[in-house]
């Protein structure tokens, strides 16, 4: 759960979370999202034909990982005001990813206590595969 607004400072790091993806979790996401037309997300031959080493995680899947990360940190869904994501490199289904972030701005807008965040997803190799930014609202 997020610390109180008064205890957070600009420059503070959010806790890192490690997530292990799997072929099964990726296929479940593809099925729930009706993404079957993009066969390079799940088919080896189609992925290789497009120049990839194999099937990759869909961008919306990684977006959802960041949403989930923020919801767990905030302790609620409706605290996310904005989330923008930039995908930098593909990830295979069986990946170990580290999610984290930093507080870049702390401010008020009327009664709202807001934080701007820089977020990331790093591959196991340490390479950054996703850069993101968000604005969230804290209760106290």
C-alpha positions in Angstrom: 0.0 0.0 0.0 1.2 3.5 -0.7 2.7 5.5 2.1 0.9 8.7 3.1 1.2 11.8 0.9 3.1 13.6 3.6 5.8 10.9 3.8 6.6 10.9 0.1 9.2 13.1 -1.5 10.2 13.9 -5.0 13.0 11.5 -6.0 11.6 8.6 -3.8 11.8 5.2 -5.4 8.7 2.9 -5.5 9.2 -0.6 -4.4 10.4 -3.0 -7.1 8.3 -6.0 -8.0 9.5 -9.0 -10.0 7.0 -10.8 -12.2 7.5 -14.0 -14.1 5.5 -14.3 -17.3 4.6 -17.6 -18.9 3.2 -18.9 -22.1 0.0 -19.9 -20.4 -0.5 -16.4 -18.8 0.2 -14.8 -22.2 -2.3 -17.0 -24.0 -4.9 -16.3 -21.4 -4.4 -12.6 -21.9 -4.5 -12.9 -25.7 -7.8 -14.9 -25.4 -9.4 -12.5 -23.0 -8.4 -9.5 -25.2 -9.4 -11.2 -28.5 -5.9 -10.6 -30.0 -5.9 -13.8 -32.1 -5.3 -11.8 -35.4 -1.8 -10.9 -34.2 -0.5 -14.4 -34.5 3.2 -13.5 -33.9 2.2 -13.1 -30.2 1.5 -16.9 -29.9 2.7 -18.7 -33.0 6.4 -19.6 -33.4 6.4 -19.7 -37.2 4.6 -16.4 -37.5 6.9 -14.7 -35.1 10.0 -15.9 -36.9 8.5 -14.8 -40.3 8.3 -11.3 -38.9 11.9 -11.3 -37.7 11.4 -12.2 -34.1 13.1 -15.1 -32.3 9.8 -16.4 -31.1 6.4 -15.3 -29.8 6.4 -12.1 -27.7 4.4 -10.5 -24.9 1.8 -8.2 -26.3 2.2 -4.5 -25.4 -1.2 -4.4 -23.8 -0.1 -7.2 -21.5 2.9 -5.2 -20.2 0.6 -2.1 -19.9 -1.7 -4.3 -17.7 1.3 -5.4 -15.6 2.0 -1.7 -14.9 -1.6 -1.0 -14.1 -1.7 -3.9 -11.7 1.6 -2.7 -10.1 0.1 0.8 -9.5 -3.2 -0.6 -8.1 -1.3 -2.8 -5.6 0.9 0.2 -4.6 -2.0 2.6 -4.3 -4.4 0.0 -2.8 -7.2 1.1 -5.2 -8.0 1.4 -8.8 -9.5 4.8 -9.1 -6.3 6.5 -8.0 -4.7 6.3 -11.4 -5.4 9.5 -13.4 -3.0 8.9 -16.3 -0.7 6.1 -17.5 1.4 6.4 -20.7 3.6 3.6 -21.9 6.4 3.4 -24.5 7.5 -0.1 -25.5 11.3 -0.3 -26.2 12.0 -3.9 -26.9 10.1 -7.2 -27.2 10.0 -9.8 -24.4 9.5 -13.6 -24.9 6.7 -15.3 -23.1 8.9 -16.9 -20.4 10.4 -13.7 -19.0 11.4 -12.4 -15.6 10.5 -8.7 -15.5 11.2 -6.1 -12.8 8.7 -3.3 -12.4 9.5 -0.1 -10.5 9.4 3.6 -10.6 10.3 7.0 -9.1 8.3 10.0 -7.8 9.2 12.9 -10.1 6.7 15.5 -8.9 4.5 16.0 -5.8 1.7 18.6 -6.0 -1.9 19.5 -5.2 -4.7 20.3 -7.5 -7.5 21.7 -5.3 -8.1 19.0 -2.7 -6.3 16.3 -4.8 -2.9 15.1 -3.6 -1.1 14.1 -6.8 2.2 12.4 -7.7 3.8 12.2 -11.2 5.8 9.0 -11.6 8.3 7.6 -14.0 7.8 3.9 -14.3 9.7 1.1 -15.9 9.8 -2.6 -16.8 13.3 -4.1 -17.0 14.3 -7.4 -18.5 16.3 -9.9 -16.5 19.4 -8.7 -18.4 18.8 -5.3 -17.0 17.7 -3.8 -20.3 14.7 -1.5 -20.1 11.9 -2.9 -22.2 9.2 -0.3 -21.1 9.3 3.3 -20.0 6.2 4.8 -18.7 4.8 7.8 -16.8 1.8 8.2 -14.6 -0.2 10.6 -12.5 -1.7 9.1 -9.4 -3.8 10.5 -6.5 -3.2 9.5 -2.9 -5.9 9.5 -0.2 -3.8 11.0 2.6 
